[in-house]
Amino acid sequence: MAVKHTPTSEIHSGTKGGHTGCGFDTKLHPDHWVNSSQKITCGKNGCKN
């Protein structure tokens, strides 16, 4: 599953309401995150690997 950070348009591994693969908490600003089926674009450990 992937989740998109709308202010930056970056796609992370993870789901809305949890944490991304690289450690962002999507519950802090839930309006900034949407579930997505797009290709992951985050290059940080946990998302890319």
PyMOL commands that set and color helices and strands:
alter all, ss='L'
color gray80, all
select helices_A, chain A and resi 30-32
alter helices_A, ss='H'
color red, helices_A
select strands_A, chain A and resi 2-5+10-13+33-36
alter strands_A, ss='S'
color yellow, strands_A
deselect
rebuild
show_as cartoon
